[in-house]
Amino acid sequence: MSVKVRMAPSPTGFLHIGGVRTFLFNWLFARQQGGECLLRIENTDTSREVAEAVDQIQESLRWVGIEWDGPVTYQLDTADRARELAHELLEKGDAYEDEGAIRFRQPKEGTVSWVDVVRGEIEFRNELLPDLVIVRSDGRPTYNFVSPVDDILDGITHVIRAEDHVSNTPSQINILRALGAELPVYAHVPNINGDDGKKLSKRHGAISVDVFRDDGYLPAALMNFLALLGWSYDDKTTVMSRHELIERFSLERVVPSPATFDYKKLDWMNGMYLRALQPDEYAHFLERWLREHDIDWPQQRVYATAPLVQEKIEKFSQYPDFVRFLFEDVAPPDGVDGKVVAAAADRLERLPTWEAGAIEEDLRGLVDELGEKPRTAFAPIRLAVTGSKVSPGLFESLELLGRDESLRRLRAAAA
């Protein structure tokens, strides 16, 4: 059987990161099986459709690295066929008219059940299922009708969606059976919670792909992280490439219990991906992020700082504050040990070669001369030059800043 899945977001605004994770599972499964992955926009509620949201959905998926097969389709594109099928159900007695609308008549006896790939066997009593409106009085098909109709028309073999849709499934199965269609395989993947155990929302932090992109995460790192929310390859493998994720993914290893979105783990993983980049590649991505944020710092100096920050920061949004002292003036800080700073300025002023190795040797000589520990002596120098207690390597920073500016800042702090 050739696998075919669909991703079906609703264009109600930004694409929630939980939806992206579910889309990722669809895509990984389809690619692992050599099948197709379709993108279908669920626009049965036209009042909620926003053209910009449709563009944002596609851009978000592309940025993460998720592509789809064929053109984007819309549920309302098949509204005519859905209405035809609804009238067929009317003629068979499986539906009835109600105030201008058409309702599906649920079976009143027995149960409806399916074996969910993730959650095992699930069963509902038919007598507890309400008769559903499948076509509104204005002629628009409803989600719970047009969704399974589209699955029939598209030849969908596996419906992989969030656990919130479990309650929709028994009615959709009854509709598919009434239409004489073959049932797809269902897999309801777990929700994503925040660290408080509640479903992930804005109160937990960033939840839109746009925000993660804006914050300076790498797409590959975000894809890797999202794949591990509810799925694992084994009990020890964490960092996996796109190719490895496709090769290793299986629905059978998706767990039913909710996944927790750990922002610290995402930062750690993104840092791992950043450090694995080649220096020129790292600098290229960094400069592109700066341009996207209208930070117009000299390219040559940005590239020169890249080796200093690559091992230090976990996402590009940390870069500007970390190295701002190299591009903008620093106000003389209060509370600096003037004696140490003045001695450093006097010693460095006589240095014949202004490069990191020579600067380090000279300042370590100063430490011995003052009888101080390096940490104690270097702290006021760092604060005077960078304006911060945390910065890239002190000696490399002094080299990049240049002799004249470094000495000027040391003299200003000493004064």
C-alpha positions as CSV (number, residue, x, y, z in Angstrom):
1,M,0.0,0.0,0.0
2,S,1.4,3.4,-1.0
3,V,1.3,5.7,2.0
4,K,-0.5,9.1,1.7
5,V,-1.0,11.5,4.6
6,R,-2.2,15.1,4.8
7,M,-1.5,18.1,7.0
8,A,-4.6,20.2,7.5
9,P,-4.1,23.4,9.4
10,S,-6.8,25.9,9.9
11,P,-6.0,29.5,8.8
12,T,-6.9,31.2,12.0
13,G,-3.6,33.0,12.6
14,F,0.0,32.0,13.3
15,L,1.0,28.3,13.1
16,H,1.3,26.9,16.6
17,I,4.5,25.0,17.3
18,G,2.4,22.0,18.4
19,G,0.8,21.9,14.9
20,V,4.2,22.0,13.3
21,R,5.3,19.0,15.4
22,T,2.2,17.1,14.2
23,F,3.0,18.1,10.6
24,L,6.5,17.0,11.1
25,F,5.4,13.5,12.2
26,N,3.2,13.3,9.1
27,W,6.1,14.3,6.9
28,L,8.7,12.1,8.5
29,F,6.3,9.1,8.2
30,A,5.5,9.8,4.6
31,R,9.2,10.3,3.7
32,Q,10.3,7.2,5.6
33,Q,7.6,5.1,3.8
34,G,8.4,6.6,0.4
35,G,4.8,8.1,0.3
36,E,3.2,11.4,-0.2
37,C,2.4,14.3,2.2
38,L,-0.3,16.7,1.2
39,L,-1.1,20.2,2.5
40,R,-4.8,21.0,2.8
41,I,-6.1,24.2,4.3
42,E,-9.2,23.6,6.5
43,N,-11.2,26.7,5.5
44,T,-14.8,25.4,6.2
45,D,-15.3,28.5,8.4
46,T,-14.7,31.3,5.9
47,S,-15.1,34.0,8.5
48,R,-11.9,32.9,10.2
49,E,-9.8,32.5,7.0
50,V,-7.0,35.0,6.7
51,A,-5.0,35.1,3.5
52,E,-1.9,36.2,5.4
53,A,-2.3,33.2,7.7
54,V,-2.2,30.8,4.7
55,D,1.1,32.4,3.5
56,Q,2.5,32.2,7.1
57,I,1.6,28.5,7.4
58,Q,3.5,27.7,4.2
59,E,6.5,29.9,5.0
60,S,6.7,28.4,8.5
61,L,6.7,24.9,7.2
62,R,9.3,25.6,4.5
63,W,11.6,27.4,7.0
64,V,11.6,24.4,9.4
65,G,12.3,22.1,6.4
66,I,9.0,20.5,5.9
67,E,7.8,20.3,2.3
68,W,4.6,18.9,0.8
69,D,3.7,17.1,-2.4
70,G,1.6,18.8,-5.1
71,P,-0.3,22.1,-4.8
72,V,-1.9,23.4,-1.6
73,T,-5.6,22.5,-1.6
74,Y,-8.5,24.0,0.3
75,Q,-11.4,22.1,1.8
76,L,-14.0,24.4,0.3
77,D,-12.7,23.4,-3.1
78,T,-14.5,20.1,-2.7
79,A,-17.7,21.6,-1.3
80,D,-19.8,20.7,-4.3
81,R,-18.8,17.0,-4.1
82,A,-19.4,17.0,-0.4
83,R,-23.0,18.4,-0.9
84,E,-23.6,15.7,-3.5
85,L,-22.5,13.0,-1.0
86,A,-24.7,14.5,1.7
87,H,-27.7,14.3,-0.5
88,E,-26.8,10.6,-1.3
89,L,-26.9,10.1,2.5
90,L,-30.3,11.8,2.6
91,E,-31.7,9.5,0.0
92,K,-30.4,6.4,1.8
93,G,-31.8,7.6,5.1
94,D,-28.4,8.1,6.7
95,A,-29.1,11.8,7.0
96,Y,-32.1,14.1,7.4
97,E,-33.0,17.7,7.0
98,D,-33.2,20.0,10.0
99,E,-34.2,23.6,9.6
100,G,-32.5,23.9,6.2
101,A,-29.4,22.0,7.3
102,I,-28.5,18.4,6.7
103,R,-27.7,16.2,9.8
104,F,-25.9,12.8,9.7
105,R,-27.9,10.1,11.5
106,Q,-25.7,8.3,13.9
107,P,-26.2,4.5,14.4
108,K,-28.1,4.0,17.6
109,E,-26.9,0.6,18.5
110,G,-23.5,-1.0,19.1
111,T,-20.1,0.6,19.2
112,V,-17.6,2.2,16.9
113,S,-14.0,1.4,17.4
114,W,-10.6,1.5,15.8
115,V,-7.0,0.4,16.7
116,D,-5.1,3.6,17.0
117,V,-1.4,3.2,16.2
118,V,-0.4,5.4,19.1
119,R,-3.2,4.8,21.7
120,G,-4.3,1.3,21.0
121,E,-7.9,0.2,20.8
122,I,-10.5,3.0,21.3
123,E,-14.2,2.4,21.5
124,F,-17.3,4.7,21.6
125,R,-20.9,3.7,22.2
126,N,-23.0,4.9,19.2
127,E,-26.0,5.9,21.3
128,L,-23.8,8.6,23.0
129,L,-22.8,10.2,19.7
130,P,-25.0,13.2,18.7
131,D,-26.3,13.5,15.1
132,L,-24.0,16.0,13.4
133,V,-24.8,18.8,11.0
134,I,-22.8,17.9,7.9
135,V,-24.1,20.7,5.6
136,R,-25.1,24.1,7.1
137,S,-28.3,25.8,6.0
138,D,-26.2,28.2,3.8
139,G,-24.9,25.1,1.9
140,R,-21.4,25.0,3.4
141,P,-20.2,21.6,4.5
142,T,-18.9,21.3,8.1
143,Y,-15.5,20.2,9.1
144,N,-16.5,16.8,10.5
145,F,-18.0,16.0,7.1
146,V,-15.8,17.5,4.5
147,S,-12.6,16.3,6.3
148,P,-13.4,12.6,5.8
149,V,-14.8,13.4,2.3
150,D,-11.5,15.0,1.4
151,D,-9.6,12.0,2.8
152,I,-11.6,9.8,0.5
153,L,-11.0,12.0,-2.5
154,D,-7.3,12.3,-1.8
155,G,-6.8,8.6,-1.1
156,I,-5.5,9.3,2.4
157,T,-4.2,6.1,4.0
158,H,-3.1,7.4,7.4
159,V,-4.6,10.2,9.5
160,I,-1.9,11.4,11.9
161,R,-3.3,14.2,14.0
162,A,-3.3,15.6,17.6
163,E,-5.1,13.7,20.4
164,D,-7.7,16.5,20.5
165,H,-9.3,14.9,17.5
166,V,-9.9,11.6,19.1
167,S,-13.5,12.7,19.9
168,N,-14.1,13.5,16.2
169,T,-13.0,10.2,15.0
170,P,-16.0,7.9,15.8
171,S,-18.4,10.2,13.9
172,Q,-16.0,10.5,11.0
173,I,-15.7,6.7,10.9
174,N,-19.5,6.3,10.9
175,I,-19.7,8.8,8.0
176,L,-17.0,7.0,6.1
177,R,-18.8,3.7,6.5
178,A,-22.1,5.2,5.5
179,L,-20.3,6.4,2.3
180,G,-19.0,3.0,1.7
181,A,-15.4,4.1,2.0
182,E,-12.3,2.3,3.3
183,L,-11.1,3.5,6.7
184,P,-7.7,5.1,7.0
185,V,-5.3,4.1,9.7
186,Y,-5.5,6.6,12.7
187,A,-2.7,7.8,14.8
188,H,-3.5,10.4,17.5
189,V,-0.2,11.9,18.7
190,P,0.2,13.4,22.2
191,N,-0.3,17.1,23.0
192,I,2.6,19.3,24.0
193,N,2.5,20.7,27.5
194,G,4.5,23.5,29.2
195,D,6.6,22.8,32.2
196,D,3.5,23.3,34.4
197,G,1.8,20.3,32.9
198,K,-0.8,22.4,31.1
199,K,-1.2,22.5,27.3
200,L,1.4,24.7,25.7
201,S,0.2,28.3,25.2
202,K,1.6,31.9,25.1
203,R,1.9,31.9,28.8
204,H,4.8,29.5,28.5
205,G,6.8,31.6,26.0
206,A,7.3,31.4,22.3
207,I,4.8,29.1,20.5
208,S,5.0,30.4,16.9
209,V,7.6,29.3,14.4
210,D,8.1,33.0,13.5
211,V,9.1,33.8,17.1
212,F,11.7,30.9,17.2
213,R,13.0,32.1,13.8
214,D,13.2,35.6,15.1
215,D,15.1,34.5,18.2
216,G,17.9,33.0,16.2
217,Y,17.3,29.2,16.2
218,L,18.5,27.1,13.4
219,P,15.8,25.3,11.4
220,A,17.6,21.9,11.7
221,A,17.9,22.2,15.5
222,L,14.2,23.1,15.8
223,M,13.2,20.1,13.6
224,N,15.4,17.8,15.6
225,F,13.9,19.1,18.9
226,L,10.3,18.9,17.7
227,A,10.8,15.3,16.5
228,L,11.6,14.3,20.0
229,L,8.4,15.7,21.5
230,G,6.5,12.4,21.8
231,W,8.8,10.2,19.8
232,S,12.3,8.8,20.3
233,Y,14.6,6.6,18.3
234,D,16.0,4.9,21.4
235,D,16.8,5.9,25.1
236,K,20.0,7.7,24.4
237,T,20.1,9.3,20.9
238,T,19.3,13.0,20.9
239,V,21.0,14.9,18.1
240,M,19.9,13.6,14.6
241,S,20.1,15.0,11.2
242,R,17.2,15.4,8.8
243,H,18.3,12.3,7.0
244,E,18.6,10.3,10.2
245,L,15.2,11.4,11.4
246,I,13.6,10.3,8.2
247,E,15.4,7.0,8.2
248,R,14.6,6.2,11.9
249,F,11.1,7.5,12.3
250,S,8.2,5.1,13.1
251,L,4.7,5.7,14.4
252,E,5.1,2.7,16.7
253,R,7.6,4.6,18.8
254,V,5.3,7.6,19.3
255,V,4.1,7.6,22.9
256,P,0.5,8.5,24.0
257,S,1.5,10.6,27.1
258,P,1.9,14.4,26.7
259,A,5.3,15.7,25.8
260,T,6.9,18.6,27.7
261,F,8.3,21.6,25.8
262,D,11.7,22.2,27.5
263,Y,13.0,25.6,26.3
264,K,16.3,24.9,28.1
265,K,16.8,21.7,26.1
266,L,16.0,23.5,22.9
267,D,18.6,26.1,23.7
268,W,21.1,23.4,24.5
269,M,20.4,21.6,21.2
270,N,20.6,24.8,19.1
271,G,23.9,25.5,20.7
272,M,25.1,22.0,19.7
273,Y,24.0,22.7,16.1
274,L,25.7,26.1,16.1
275,R,29.0,24.8,17.3
276,A,28.9,22.0,14.7
277,L,28.9,24.6,11.8
278,Q,32.0,25.4,9.9
279,P,33.3,28.8,10.9
280,D,32.4,30.5,7.5
281,E,29.0,28.9,7.5
282,Y,28.4,30.1,11.1
283,A,29.4,33.6,10.2
284,H,27.2,33.5,7.1
285,F,24.1,32.5,9.1
286,L,24.9,35.0,11.8
287,E,25.3,37.9,9.4
288,R,22.0,36.9,7.7
289,W,20.2,37.0,11.0
290,L,21.7,40.4,11.7
291,R,20.5,41.8,8.4
292,E,17.0,40.3,9.0
293,H,16.9,42.3,12.2
294,D,18.2,45.6,10.6
295,I,21.5,45.5,12.5
296,D,24.0,47.0,10.1
297,W,27.3,46.2,11.7
298,P,30.5,46.0,9.5
299,Q,30.6,42.5,7.8
300,Q,34.4,42.2,8.3
301,R,34.2,42.7,12.1
302,V,31.1,40.4,12.4
303,Y,33.0,37.7,10.6
304,A,36.0,38.3,12.9
305,T,33.8,37.9,16.0
306,A,32.3,34.7,14.9
307,P,35.1,32.4,16.3
308,L,34.8,34.2,19.6
309,V,31.1,33.6,20.1
310,Q,30.5,30.3,18.4
311,E,31.3,28.3,21.5
312,K,29.6,30.8,23.8
313,I,26.1,31.5,22.6
314,E,23.1,29.2,22.2
315,K,21.1,31.3,19.7
316,F,21.8,34.3,17.5
317,S,19.6,36.7,19.5
318,Q,22.2,36.5,22.3
319,Y,24.9,37.8,19.9
320,P,24.1,41.6,19.8
321,D,24.4,42.2,23.6
322,F,27.3,39.8,23.9
323,V,29.5,41.8,21.4
324,R,27.9,45.2,21.3
325,F,31.0,46.7,22.9
326,L,32.9,45.9,19.7
327,F,30.5,47.9,17.5
328,E,29.2,50.7,19.8
329,D,30.7,52.9,22.5
330,V,30.7,51.8,26.2
331,A,30.0,54.2,29.0
332,P,32.7,54.1,31.7
333,P,31.3,51.7,34.3
334,D,31.1,52.5,38.0
335,G,32.9,50.6,40.7
336,V,35.9,49.6,38.6
337,D,39.2,49.0,40.4
338,G,41.0,52.0,39.0
339,K,44.4,50.9,40.1
340,V,44.3,47.6,38.2
341,V,42.8,49.3,35.1
342,A,45.4,52.1,35.1
343,A,48.2,49.6,35.4
344,A,46.8,47.6,32.5
345,A,46.6,50.7,30.4
346,D,50.2,51.7,31.2
347,R,51.5,48.2,30.5
348,L,49.5,47.6,27.2
349,E,50.5,51.1,25.9
350,R,54.1,49.9,25.6
351,L,53.1,46.7,23.8
352,P,54.8,46.6,20.4
353,T,52.4,44.0,18.8
354,W,48.7,44.3,19.3
355,E,47.5,40.7,19.0
356,A,45.7,38.4,21.4
357,G,48.8,36.3,22.3
358,A,51.0,39.2,23.1
359,I,48.1,40.9,25.0
360,E,47.6,37.8,27.1
361,E,51.3,37.4,27.9
362,D,51.5,41.1,28.9
363,L,48.4,41.0,31.2
364,R,49.4,37.8,32.8
365,G,52.7,39.5,33.6
366,L,50.7,42.3,35.2
367,V,48.8,39.7,37.3
368,D,52.1,38.4,38.7
369,E,53.4,41.9,39.3
370,L,50.2,42.8,41.3
371,G,50.2,39.5,43.2
372,E,46.6,39.0,42.2
373,K,44.7,36.0,40.9
374,P,43.9,36.2,37.1
375,R,40.1,36.1,37.7
376,T,40.4,39.0,40.2
377,A,42.7,41.1,38.0
378,F,41.0,40.5,34.7
379,A,37.5,41.3,35.9
380,P,37.9,45.1,36.1
381,I,39.7,45.1,32.8
382,R,36.9,43.2,31.1
383,L,34.3,45.5,32.7
384,A,36.2,48.6,31.6
385,V,36.6,47.5,28.0
386,T,33.3,45.7,27.4
387,G,30.9,47.2,29.9
388,S,29.9,43.7,31.1
389,K,31.1,41.0,33.4
390,V,30.4,38.5,30.6
391,S,32.0,38.7,27.2
392,P,33.9,36.8,24.6
393,G,37.6,36.1,25.4
394,L,39.2,39.1,26.9
395,F,42.5,39.0,24.9
396,E,40.7,38.4,21.6
397,S,38.3,41.2,22.4
398,L,41.1,43.6,23.0
399,E,42.7,42.7,19.8
400,L,39.5,43.2,17.8
401,L,38.7,46.5,19.5
402,G,42.1,47.8,18.6
403,R,44.9,49.5,20.6
404,D,43.5,53.1,20.5
405,E,40.0,52.3,21.5
406,S,41.0,49.8,24.2
407,L,43.4,52.2,25.8
408,R,40.8,55.0,25.7
409,R,38.3,52.8,27.5
410,L,40.8,51.7,30.1
411,R,41.9,55.3,30.8
412,A,38.3,56.5,31.0
413,A,37.4,53.7,33.5
414,A,40.5,54.5,35.6
415,A,39.6,58.1,35.7
